[in-house]
Amino acid sequence: MTRVKLEGITAGRIDATANRTLLREHGDESGKFERVGRLPNPAAGAERRRHGLVSSEPWKPLLERAVGAFSAGNVWRLSERTLIATTGRWLLASHDGGESWSVRRTLPDSSGPKGVLPSGVCRHAGDVYLGEYPLDHGTVPKLLRSRDDGWTWETVREFPGVRHLHSVQSDPYTGDLWITTGDRDEACRIGRFREGTFEVVGGGSQCWRAVELTFAPGSVLWGMDSVYSPENHVLRLDRVEIGKSHPEPETVHTLDGSVFYSVALDVDGERWIVLSTSVEPGSDSTAPPGSPENDASGRARVVAASSASDFTEWHKLAAYRRRRNFGDYWNPRGVLPRSSAYVHLAADPERGVVLNPYNTASADGSLVVIPPSRFTSLRSTSELAPR
């Protein structure tokens, strides 16, 4: 099939998109997809043409030849019939399984083609939360909440002093709502939203610049999202540190790329955490003066560790080199943006973890399933390894 972007797994079935077209896996045919619906282009006039260029066939595939593949939206399935989506600066909802869509709110003008990050939406205590992701440095991002499955939205808190919200996540062990922000040191915060207040657990440096958190019974883990740091640490914060004035996360691994996505999977009584890095070419507008441009020749990596080692033994699951495009070879004055390479992730207790390399030289836009048995074999290998 054509290149797709993984959107998630619900009831054992994969949701994916191809540009603005929503696809869902057949219930009785693993790997076979059917067209469910299509996200609209809600813009008007010149803005409609611009949004069509970055989200619709045939223009988007032509543009991607120059700048590389990039996402035109995100979709979150809340139930069999209820979905929400973002594309550009529009927040959409569907109550008929994705066949038709309605614009329910506009997002900041500087929101990118996909609207917010895939980690920026979650269901928590019956409500749906969304963290805005403006790309400029002047807009104050907001935390939004819907009490009616995405039909109406309200602002529950503004976040002055941060560029955007990276993730909004519900802790399966405590029921807390966690939020991560970025990007400059003073804007990097990890905290909990409780009774209308954002309680900062830690922040103030690139060590606290995280996209997506993962949760374990005794700890919270994340990988740094800092493309200009010499290395990105994978950090484990023991829950006993939460609430201290100076909590001390411990480095349990290091990676050569910024960590974007993460999932957790329970296999044979063990908690497995899977992280993926990105390859982000060009410069970071929040980097300190004099920072070099990011290397575009690296690999997007997928690694995993389990609670058996307290997340200190990490295994490589996959690595994908970023796909080179026309703009990498000829780009006078840097006028052409260059897309990053990612590996989107989703987890299911029966199927395991699904990898979705995106803008990569191999397996670009494919869906790669890592079954639970693979994690069992990784544990066996670790037990046989010399100490």
DRENDO-1510 file (C-alpha; in Angstrom, 1 decimal, always signed):
<recs>
REC; n; res; u; v; w
REC; 1; MET; +0.0; +0.0; +0.0 .
REC; 2; THR; +1.0; +3.7; -0.2 .
REC; 3; ARG; +3.0; +5.4; +2.5 .
REC; 4; VAL; +0.9; +5.7; +5.6 .
REC; 5; LYS; +1.3; +7.4; +9.0 .
REC; 6; LEU; +0.4; +5.3; +12.0 .
REC; 7; GLU; -2.3; +6.9; +14.2 .
REC; 8; GLY; -2.9; +4.2; +16.8 .
REC; 9; ILE; -4.4; +0.8; +17.7 .
REC; 10; THR; -7.8; +0.4; +19.3 .
REC; 11; ALA; -9.5; -2.9; +19.9 .
REC; 12; GLY; -6.6; -4.6; +18.1 .
REC; 13; ARG; -7.1; -2.7; +14.9 .
REC; 14; ILE; -4.7; -0.2; +13.4 .
REC; 15; ASP; -5.8; +3.3; +12.3 .
REC; 16; ALA; -3.6; +5.1; +9.8 .
REC; 17; THR; -3.7; +8.0; +7.4 .
REC; 18; ALA; -2.4; +8.6; +3.9 .
REC; 19; ASN; -2.2; +12.4; +3.7 .
REC; 20; ARG; -5.8; +13.4; +4.8 .
REC; 21; THR; -7.4; +10.0; +4.0 .
REC; 22; LEU; -8.2; +7.9; +7.1 .
REC; 23; LEU; -7.7; +4.2; +6.8 .
REC; 24; ARG; -8.6; +1.4; +9.2 .
REC; 25; GLU; -7.5; -2.2; +9.4 .
REC; 26; HIS; -10.0; -4.9; +8.6 .
REC; 27; GLY; -11.1; -6.7; +11.8 .
REC; 28; ASP; -10.6; -10.1; +10.2 .
REC; 29; GLU; -7.6; -9.4; +7.9 .
REC; 30; SER; -4.5; -8.2; +9.6 .
REC; 31; GLY; -2.6; -5.8; +7.4 .
REC; 32; LYS; -5.5; -5.1; +5.1 .
REC; 33; PHE; -6.9; -1.6; +5.2 .
REC; 34; GLU; -10.1; +0.1; +4.0 .
REC; 35; ARG; -10.8; +3.8; +3.4 .
REC; 36; VAL; -12.9; +5.2; +6.3 .
REC; 37; GLY; -13.2; +8.9; +5.4 .
REC; 38; ARG; -11.2; +12.0; +4.6 .
REC; 39; LEU; -10.2; +15.0; +6.7 .
REC; 40; PRO; -11.6; +18.2; +5.1 .
REC; 41; ASN; -9.6; +21.3; +4.1 .
REC; 42; PRO; -11.4; +23.9; +6.2 .
REC; 43; ALA; -9.6; +26.9; +4.9 .
REC; 44; ALA; -10.8; +29.5; +2.5 .
REC; 45; GLY; -9.1; +31.6; -0.3 .
REC; 46; ALA; -5.4; +31.7; -0.5 .
REC; 47; GLU; -5.1; +29.8; +2.8 .
REC; 48; ARG; -7.1; +26.9; +1.4 .
REC; 49; ARG; -4.6; +26.7; -1.5 .
REC; 50; ARG; -1.7; +26.7; +0.8 .
REC; 51; HIS; -3.2; +24.0; +3.1 .
REC; 52; GLY; -4.1; +21.9; +0.1 .
REC; 53; LEU; -0.5; +22.1; -1.1 .
REC; 54; VAL; +0.8; +20.6; +2.1 .
REC; 55; SER; -1.9; +18.1; +2.7 .
REC; 56; SER; -3.5; +16.9; -0.6 .
REC; 57; GLU; -2.8; +14.9; -3.6 .
REC; 58; PRO; -1.2; +15.5; -6.1 .
REC; 59; TRP; +0.6; +18.5; -4.6 .
REC; 60; LYS; +1.9; +17.1; -1.4 .
REC; 61; PRO; +3.7; +14.1; -3.0 .
REC; 62; LEU; +5.4; +16.5; -5.4 .
REC; 63; LEU; +6.5; +18.8; -2.6 .
REC; 64; GLU; +7.8; +15.8; -0.6 .
REC; 65; ARG; +10.2; +15.1; -3.4 .
REC; 66; ALA; +12.0; +18.3; -2.6 .
REC; 67; VAL; +11.7; +18.5; +1.2 .
REC; 68; GLY; +10.9; +14.9; +2.3 .
REC; 69; ALA; +7.8; +13.3; +3.7 .
REC; 70; PHE; +5.9; +15.1; +6.4 .
REC; 71; SER; +2.6; +14.6; +8.2 .
REC; 72; ALA; -0.5; +16.5; +7.3 .
REC; 73; GLY; -2.5; +15.7; +10.4 .
REC; 74; ASN; -3.2; +13.5; +13.4 .
REC; 75; VAL; -6.2; +11.3; +14.3 .
REC; 76; TRP; -7.2; +10.0; +17.7 .
REC; 77; ARG; -9.9; +7.3; +18.0 .
REC; 78; LEU; -11.9; +7.9; +21.3 .
REC; 79; SER; -14.4; +5.1; +20.6 .
REC; 80; GLU; -15.7; +3.1; +17.7 .
REC; 81; ARG; -17.8; +6.0; +16.4 .
REC; 82; THR; -16.0; +9.0; +17.9 .
REC; 83; LEU; -12.7; +10.5; +16.6 .
REC; 84; ILE; -10.9; +13.8; +16.8 .
REC; 85; ALA; -8.2; +15.1; +14.5 .
REC; 86; THR; -6.0; +18.1; +13.8 .
REC; 87; THR; -4.8; +19.3; +10.5 .
REC; 88; GLY; -3.1; +22.7; +10.2 .
REC; 89; ARG; -4.7; +25.1; +12.6 .
REC; 90; TRP; -8.0; +23.3; +12.8 .
REC; 91; LEU; -9.4; +20.9; +15.4 .
REC; 92; LEU; -12.0; +18.5; +14.0 .
REC; 93; ALA; -14.4; +15.9; +15.4 .
REC; 94; SER; -16.3; +13.0; +13.9 .
REC; 95; HIS; -19.2; +11.1; +15.6 .
REC; 96; ASP; -19.9; +8.7; +12.7 .
REC; 97; GLY; -16.7; +6.7; +12.7 .
REC; 98; GLY; -14.6; +9.1; +10.6 .
REC; 99; GLU; -16.9; +9.3; +7.6 .
REC; 100; SER; -17.7; +13.0; +8.1 .
REC; 101; TRP; -15.9; +15.7; +10.0 .
REC; 102; SER; -16.8; +19.1; +11.6 .
REC; 103; VAL; -14.4; +21.9; +12.6 .
REC; 104; ARG; -14.9; +22.4; +16.4 .
REC; 105; ARG; -12.1; +24.9; +17.1 .
REC; 106; THR; -9.2; +26.8; +15.6 .
REC; 107; LEU; -5.6; +26.4; +16.9 .
REC; 108; PRO; -2.8; +29.0; +16.9 .
REC; 109; ASP; -2.0; +30.4; +13.5 .
REC; 110; SER; +1.5; +29.1; +13.6 .
REC; 111; SER; +0.5; +25.5; +14.2 .
REC; 112; GLY; +2.3; +23.2; +11.7 .
REC; 113; PRO; +0.7; +21.0; +9.1 .
REC; 114; LYS; -0.2; +18.3; +11.6 .
REC; 115; GLY; -1.6; +20.7; +14.1 .
REC; 116; VAL; -0.2; +19.4; +17.4 .
REC; 117; LEU; +2.1; +16.5; +18.3 .
REC; 118; PRO; +0.6; +13.0; +18.3 .
REC; 119; SER; +1.4; +12.9; +22.0 .
REC; 120; GLY; -0.6; +16.1; +22.6 .
REC; 121; VAL; -4.0; +14.5; +23.1 .
REC; 122; CYS; -5.3; +12.1; +25.7 .
REC; 123; ARG; -8.5; +10.9; +27.5 .
REC; 124; HIS; -8.3; +11.5; +31.2 .
REC; 125; ALA; -11.0; +11.0; +33.8 .
REC; 126; GLY; -13.7; +10.9; +31.1 .
REC; 127; ASP; -12.6; +14.1; +29.5 .
REC; 128; VAL; -10.3; +14.8; +26.5 .
REC; 129; TYR; -7.3; +17.1; +26.8 .
REC; 130; LEU; -5.2; +18.7; +24.1 .
REC; 131; GLY; -2.0; +20.7; +24.3 .
REC; 132; GLU; -1.5; +23.4; +21.7 .
REC; 133; TYR; +1.8; +23.4; +19.7 .
REC; 134; PRO; +2.4; +26.9; +18.1 .
REC; 135; LEU; +5.7; +27.2; +16.3 .
REC; 136; ASP; +6.3; +30.9; +16.8 .
REC; 137; HIS; +7.8; +32.4; +20.0 .
REC; 138; GLY; +5.1; +34.9; +20.7 .
REC; 139; THR; +1.9; +32.8; +21.1 .
REC; 140; VAL; +1.0; +31.6; +24.6 .
REC; 141; PRO; +0.0; +27.9; +24.2 .
REC; 142; LYS; -3.1; +26.6; +26.0 .
REC; 143; LEU; -4.3; +23.3; +27.5 .
REC; 144; LEU; -7.8; +22.6; +26.1 .
REC; 145; ARG; -10.5; +20.3; +27.5 .
REC; 146; SER; -13.6; +18.7; +26.0 .
REC; 147; ARG; -16.3; +17.1; +28.2 .
REC; 148; ASP; -18.3; +15.9; +25.2 .
REC; 149; ASP; -15.8; +13.8; +23.1 .
REC; 150; GLY; -14.4; +16.7; +21.1 .
REC; 151; TRP; -17.5; +18.6; +20.2 .
REC; 152; THR; -16.9; +21.6; +22.4 .
REC; 153; TRP; -13.7; +22.8; +23.9 .
REC; 154; GLU; -12.7; +25.1; +26.7 .
REC; 155; THR; -9.3; +26.6; +27.8 .
REC; 156; VAL; -8.4; +25.2; +31.2 .
REC; 157; ARG; -4.9; +26.8; +31.5 .
REC; 158; GLU; -2.5; +29.0; +29.6 .
REC; 159; PHE; +1.3; +28.3; +29.7 .
REC; 160; PRO; +3.2; +31.6; +29.5 .
REC; 161; GLY; +6.9; +31.3; +29.1 .
REC; 162; VAL; +6.9; +28.1; +27.1 .
REC; 163; ARG; +6.9; +27.7; +23.3 .
REC; 164; HIS; +4.5; +24.8; +23.1 .
REC; 165; LEU; +3.2; +21.7; +24.9 .
REC; 166; HIS; +4.8; +18.5; +23.8 .
REC; 167; SER; +2.6; +15.9; +25.5 .
REC; 168; VAL; -0.5; +15.5; +27.6 .
REC; 169; GLN; -0.7; +12.1; +29.2 .
REC; 170; SER; -2.7; +10.2; +31.8 .
REC; 171; ASP; -0.6; +8.1; +34.3 .
REC; 172; PRO; -2.2; +4.6; +34.4 .
REC; 173; TYR; -0.9; +4.0; +37.9 .
REC; 174; THR; -1.8; +7.2; +39.8 .
REC; 175; GLY; -4.5; +8.8; +37.6 .
REC; 176; ASP; -2.5; +12.0; +37.4 .
REC; 177; LEU; -2.4; +14.1; +34.2 .
REC; 178; TRP; +1.1; +14.8; +33.1 .
REC; 179; ILE; +2.3; +17.6; +30.8 .
REC; 180; THR; +5.7; +18.3; +29.1 .
REC; 181; THR; +6.7; +21.6; +27.6 .
REC; 182; GLY; +9.7; +23.1; +25.7 .
REC; 183; ASP; +12.0; +24.3; +24.3 .
REC; 184; ARG; +14.6; +26.7; +25.8 .
REC; 185; ASP; +16.1; +25.6; +29.2 .
REC; 186; GLU; +13.7; +27.8; +31.2 .
REC; 187; ALA; +10.7; +26.5; +29.3 .
REC; 188; CYS; +11.5; +22.8; +29.7 .
REC; 189; ARG; +9.2; +21.5; +32.3 .
REC; 190; ILE; +7.7; +18.2; +33.3 .
REC; 191; GLY; +4.8; +18.4; +35.7 .
REC; 192; ARG; +1.3; +17.3; +36.7 .
REC; 193; PHE; -2.0; +19.2; +36.2 .
REC; 194; ARG; -3.9; +18.9; +39.4 .
REC; 195; GLU; -7.1; +20.8; +40.4 .
REC; 196; GLY; -6.5; +23.5; +37.8 .
REC; 197; THR; -2.8; +24.0; +38.7 .
REC; 198; PHE; +0.3; +22.9; +36.9 .
REC; 199; GLU; +2.6; +21.5; +39.5 .
REC; 200; VAL; +6.1; +21.4; +38.0 .
REC; 201; VAL; +8.0; +18.2; +39.0 .
REC; 202; GLY; +11.2; +19.4; +37.4 .
REC; 203; GLY; +12.6; +21.7; +34.8 .
REC; 204; GLY; +15.1; +24.4; +33.8 .
REC; 205; SER; +17.5; +22.4; +31.6 .
REC; 206; GLN; +17.6; +20.2; +28.5 .
REC; 207; CYS; +17.4; +17.2; +30.7 .
REC; 208; TRP; +13.8; +18.1; +31.3 .
REC; 209; ARG; +13.0; +18.7; +27.6 .
REC; 210; ALA; +10.9; +15.7; +26.9 .
REC; 211; VAL; +8.3; +14.9; +24.3 .
REC; 212; GLU; +6.5; +11.7; +25.5 .
REC; 213; LEU; +6.7; +10.2; +28.9 .
REC; 214; THR; +6.4; +6.5; +29.8 .
REC; 215; PHE; +5.1; +5.2; +33.1 .
REC; 216; ALA; +6.1; +2.2; +35.2 .
REC; 217; PRO; +4.9; +1.3; +38.7 .
REC; 218; GLY; +7.9; +2.8; +40.5 .
REC; 219; SER; +9.1; +5.4; +38.0 .
REC; 220; VAL; +8.5; +7.8; +35.1 .
REC; 221; LEU; +10.9; +7.7; +32.2 .
REC; 222; TRP; +11.7; +9.9; +29.2 .
REC; 223; GLY; +14.3; +10.6; +26.6 .
REC; 224; MET; +15.7; +14.1; +26.0 .
REC; 225; ASP; +14.5; +15.9; +23.0 .
REC; 226; SER; +17.5; +18.1; +22.4 .
REC; 227; VAL; +19.0; +18.0; +18.9 .
REC; 228; TYR; +22.0; +20.2; +19.8 .
REC; 229; SER; +23.0; +18.3; +22.9 .
REC; 230; PRO; +26.1; +16.1; +22.3 .
REC; 231; GLU; +24.0; +13.1; +23.5 .
REC; 232; ASN; +20.5; +12.6; +24.6 .
REC; 233; HIS; +20.0; +10.9; +27.9 .
REC; 234; VAL; +17.2; +8.4; +28.7 .
REC; 235; LEU; +16.2; +9.4; +32.2 .
REC; 236; ARG; +14.4; +7.5; +35.0 .
REC; 237; LEU; +12.7; +9.5; +37.8 .
REC; 238; ASP; +11.8; +7.3; +40.7 .
REC; 239; ARG; +8.4; +8.1; +42.0 .
REC; 240; VAL; +9.8; +8.7; +45.5 .
REC; 241; GLU; +11.6; +11.8; +44.0 .
REC; 242; ILE; +8.3; +13.4; +42.8 .
REC; 243; GLY; +7.4; +16.3; +45.1 .
REC; 244; LYS; +11.0; +17.0; +46.2 .
REC; 245; SER; +12.3; +20.5; +45.6 .
REC; 246; HIS; +15.2; +19.2; +43.6 .
REC; 247; PRO; +14.3; +15.8; +42.2 .
REC; 248; GLU; +17.2; +13.8; +40.7 .
REC; 249; PRO; +16.4; +11.7; +37.6 .
REC; 250; GLU; +19.0; +9.0; +36.8 .
REC; 251; THR; +20.5; +8.5; +33.4 .
REC; 252; VAL; +19.8; +4.9; +32.3 .
REC; 253; HIS; +20.9; +5.1; +28.7 .
REC; 254; THR; +22.3; +7.5; +26.1 .
REC; 255; LEU; +21.3; +8.0; +22.4 .
REC; 256; ASP; +22.6; +9.9; +19.5 .
REC; 257; GLY; +19.3; +11.5; +18.5 .
REC; 258; SER; +16.5; +13.3; +20.2 .
REC; 259; VAL; +13.8; +11.0; +21.6 .
REC; 260; PHE; +10.2; +11.7; +20.3 .
REC; 261; TYR; +7.9; +8.8; +20.8 .
REC; 262; SER; +7.5; +6.1; +23.4 .
REC; 263; VAL; +5.1; +3.3; +24.3 .
REC; 264; ALA; +4.8; +0.7; +27.1 .
REC; 265; LEU; +3.9; -2.9; +26.9 .
REC; 266; ASP; +3.4; -5.6; +29.6 .
REC; 267; VAL; +4.7; -9.0; +28.6 .
REC; 268; ASP; +4.8; -12.0; +31.0 .
REC; 269; GLY; +4.6; -9.7; +34.0 .
REC; 270; GLU; +7.3; -7.4; +32.9 .
REC; 271; ARG; +6.9; -3.7; +31.8 .
REC; 272; TRP; +8.7; -3.0; +28.5 .
REC; 273; ILE; +9.4; +0.5; +27.4 .
REC; 274; VAL; +10.1; +1.3; +23.7 .
REC; 275; LEU; +11.6; +4.6; +22.6 .
REC; 276; SER; +12.3; +6.0; +19.1 .
REC; 277; THR; +14.7; +8.8; +18.1 .
REC; 278; SER; +14.4; +11.2; +15.2 .
REC; 279; VAL; +16.8; +12.7; +12.7 .
REC; 280; GLU; +16.2; +16.4; +12.5 .
REC; 281; PRO; +18.2; +18.3; +9.9 .
REC; 282; GLY; +18.9; +22.0; +9.9 .
REC; 283; SER; +19.1; +24.3; +12.9 .
REC; 284; ASP; +17.0; +24.6; +16.1 .
REC; 285; SER; +15.7; +28.1; +16.6 .
REC; 286; THR; +16.0; +27.6; +20.4 .
REC; 287; ALA; +19.6; +26.5; +20.4 .
REC; 288; PRO; +22.3; +28.6; +22.0 .
REC; 289; PRO; +24.2; +31.0; +19.7 .
REC; 290; GLY; +27.0; +29.2; +17.8 .
REC; 291; SER; +25.4; +25.8; +17.9 .
REC; 292; PRO; +26.2; +23.8; +14.8 .
REC; 293; GLU; +23.5; +22.6; +12.3 .
REC; 294; ASN; +22.0; +19.2; +13.1 .
REC; 295; ASP; +23.5; +16.3; +11.3 .
REC; 296; ALA; +21.0; +14.9; +8.7 .
REC; 297; SER; +22.9; +11.6; +8.0 .
REC; 298; GLY; +22.1; +9.8; +11.2 .
REC; 299; ARG; +19.6; +7.0; +11.9 .
REC; 300; ALA; +16.2; +7.0; +13.6 .
REC; 301; ARG; +16.5; +4.3; +16.2 .
REC; 302; VAL; +14.1; +2.1; +18.2 .
REC; 303; VAL; +15.3; +0.7; +21.5 .
REC; 304; ALA; +13.6; -1.2; +24.4 .
REC; 305; ALA; +14.2; -2.0; +28.0 .
REC; 306; SER; +12.2; -3.8; +30.7 .
REC; 307; SER; +11.5; -3.6; +34.4 .
REC; 308; ALA; +13.5; -6.7; +34.9 .
REC; 309; SER; +16.7; -4.6; +34.7 .
REC; 310; ASP; +15.0; -1.5; +36.2 .
REC; 311; PHE; +15.3; -0.1; +32.6 .
REC; 312; THR; +19.1; -0.2; +32.6 .
REC; 313; GLU; +19.6; -2.8; +29.8 .
REC; 314; TRP; +18.6; -1.5; +26.4 .
REC; 315; HIS; +18.1; -3.5; +23.2 .
REC; 316; LYS; +18.1; -2.2; +19.7 .
REC; 317; LEU; +15.0; -3.2; +17.8 .
REC; 318; ALA; +15.5; -1.2; +14.5 .
REC; 319; ALA; +17.4; +1.6; +12.9 .
REC; 320; TYR; +16.4; +3.6; +9.8 .
REC; 321; ARG; +18.5; +6.1; +7.9 .
REC; 322; ARG; +16.8; +9.4; +6.9 .
REC; 323; ARG; +15.8; +9.5; +3.3 .
REC; 324; ARG; +17.7; +12.2; +1.3 .
REC; 325; ASN; +15.7; +14.5; -0.9 .
REC; 326; PHE; +16.3; +17.1; -3.5 .
REC; 327; GLY; +16.7; +19.9; -0.9 .
REC; 328; ASP; +19.6; +18.0; +0.7 .
REC; 329; TYR; +21.6; +18.4; -2.5 .
REC; 330; TRP; +20.5; +21.8; -3.7 .
REC; 331; ASN; +19.1; +24.4; -1.4 .
REC; 332; PRO; +20.4; +27.9; -2.1 .
REC; 333; ARG; +20.2; +30.2; +1.0 .
REC; 334; GLY; +18.4; +27.4; +2.8 .
REC; 335; VAL; +15.0; +28.4; +1.4 .
REC; 336; LEU; +13.6; +24.9; +1.4 .
REC; 337; PRO; +12.7; +23.2; +4.7 .
REC; 338; ARG; +14.0; +19.7; +5.2 .
REC; 339; SER; +11.8; +17.1; +6.8 .
REC; 340; SER; +12.9; +15.0; +9.8 .
REC; 341; ALA; +12.8; +11.2; +10.0 .
REC; 342; TYR; +10.7; +9.6; +12.7 .
REC; 343; VAL; +9.5; +6.2; +13.9 .
REC; 344; HIS; +5.9; +6.5; +15.1 .
REC; 345; LEU; +4.9; +3.8; +17.7 .
REC; 346; ALA; +1.8; +2.1; +19.0 .
REC; 347; ALA; +1.4; -0.8; +21.4 .
REC; 348; ASP; -1.3; -3.5; +21.8 .
REC; 349; PRO; -1.2; -6.2; +24.4 .
REC; 350; GLU; -2.0; -9.0; +21.9 .
REC; 351; ARG; -0.1; -7.7; +18.8 .
REC; 352; GLY; +3.0; -6.1; +20.5 .
REC; 353; VAL; +4.5; -2.9; +19.2 .
REC; 354; VAL; +4.0; -1.4; +15.7 .
REC; 355; LEU; +6.8; +0.7; +14.2 .
REC; 356; ASN; +6.1; +3.2; +11.5 .
REC; 357; PRO; +9.3; +4.6; +9.9 .
REC; 358; TYR; +8.5; +7.9; +8.3 .
REC; 359; ASN; +10.8; +9.8; +5.8 .
REC; 360; THR; +13.3; +7.0; +5.9 .
REC; 361; ALA; +15.5; +5.4; +3.2 .
REC; 362; SER; +14.0; +2.0; +3.8 .
REC; 363; ALA; +10.6; +0.9; +5.0 .
REC; 364; ASP; +9.3; +4.4; +4.6 .
REC; 365; GLY; +5.6; +4.7; +5.6 .
REC; 366; SER; +5.4; +0.9; +6.3 .
REC; 367; LEU; +4.0; -0.8; +9.4 .
REC; 368; VAL; +6.4; -3.2; +11.1 .
REC; 369; VAL; +5.0; -5.4; +13.9 .
REC; 370; ILE; +7.2; -6.5; +16.8 .
REC; 371; PRO; +5.2; -9.3; +18.5 .
REC; 372; PRO; +5.3; -9.9; +22.2 .
REC; 373; SER; +7.4; -13.1; +21.6 .
REC; 374; ARG; +10.3; -10.8; +20.5 .
REC; 375; PHE; +10.4; -9.2; +23.9 .
REC; 376; THR; +10.3; -12.5; +25.6 .
REC; 377; SER; +13.3; -13.6; +23.5 .
REC; 378; LEU; +15.1; -10.3; +24.4 .
REC; 379; ARG; +14.7; -11.2; +28.1 .
REC; 380; SER; +16.1; -14.6; +27.5 .
REC; 381; THR; +19.1; -13.2; +25.7 .
REC; 382; SER; +19.7; -10.8; +28.6 .
REC; 383; GLU; +19.6; -13.7; +31.1 .
REC; 384; LEU; +22.3; -15.6; +29.2 .
REC; 385; ALA; +24.6; -12.6; +28.7 .
REC; 386; PRO; +27.7; -12.5; +31.0 .
REC; 387; ARG; +27.5; -10.2; +33.9 .
</recs>
